[in-house]
Amino acid sequence: MLHVGTMKTASSSIQATLFAGRERLAAQGIRYFARAANHSDLYAVFADEPDRYPPLARRGLLSPEARAAEIRAWQADLARFLAAPGQGILLISDENLADLGPAGVARLRAAIAPHVDRVRVIAYARPPVAFAQSMAQQVIKEGATFADIARATLTGSDHGPARPFRASVHPAYRARIGPYLEVFGPDSVEIRPFDPHRFPEGDAVEDFLIAALGRGAAALGLERHRVNESLDHAAVLLLEALNHLQPPQPDGRLHSARAANLLPRIKGVPAAQPFRLPGFDWDGFARVVAPDCDWLAEVTGGAIRFRVEPPAEPGPPDLSSLALFVNALAAESAAGRAQGAVLRAFMGLRLGRADAPARLSRALDAVQDAQLLRVIARALRADGAAELAAHAARLGEARGGD
């Protein structure tokens, strides 16, 4: 069983559910490839240009040798997974596989087919406007700007993961699903509309489980997981503005400070206002996606007919959630400054500087972390600074915590 997404169709939630429940599934003769929840690196195993797959570099695999070693490790694990005796249903899930192209899909089939009686492919197709709104968030996280999105989408110059960063929000149904119809045959490929209104219990994971395995989560003994990566509208606007100031590096990696510090914090902003792509040429978008929508209707016998209905322009951003984010950053910055002042004064105390006790006392007053204050109190006691230690201990008690 191959689940190939496509992109922005709850693949992360499906993968999290399957990975968390892999032991329960195995007991029922259903084996999920357990190297990771998301099998996205399989793209690099079968791609035309595997070394150009940016996520490998983003994880610190900067040399061609390091990337090649990682790809070989995935190849070896996949071979063991496919060749293990006593197989039942084998499950692989990777939305990036939809971007392999005909040659890559042929290589994928050649690797899998000798080990199984039949390959069944499931691909979801999301309506074009909903796809574009969701994909825009993703590509902005990866460093794109609104201008990048418009240029890449409306000129048809960009889709698929083997490039410095994604910018297109074109659903590319034919490019992504067509190769599977060609290589595996129409009878082996099921294209499902991504429509929460039609899903059992309104849940994409439940829809996939029933389609793929014939039973829902309860019958399989699984707990459904939901991975919601949607960002608040104002947070996306902020991130897009920052992308103008700090675009990705030439190899597709985000600058380390932004990747490590800014993105995780922005993802934590409560989504008070759903994101809407502003100032986008939806009429132009309708024209460029129309051939793909017509193709999808044809290959599904009319079962999936998508139309582009331009959404209303977004209203003024709700800044309440963003204010929480900025406030948290400010508090974190203040905490860092306070800790730095404590460290400098503490070192001055050890060096015997006359003004160090007064400086350290003032610096301690600015520290808000009760646990840190208790650690400082212990260190001061060990250094024989009893009065300052008592001051730090009193502050720690006042800040809260046992």
Order of alpha helices (4+ residues) and beta strands (2+ residues): beta-alpha-alpha-beta-alpha-alpha-alpha-beta-alpha-beta-alpha-alpha-alpha-beta-alpha-alpha-alpha-alpha-alpha-alpha-alpha-alpha-alpha
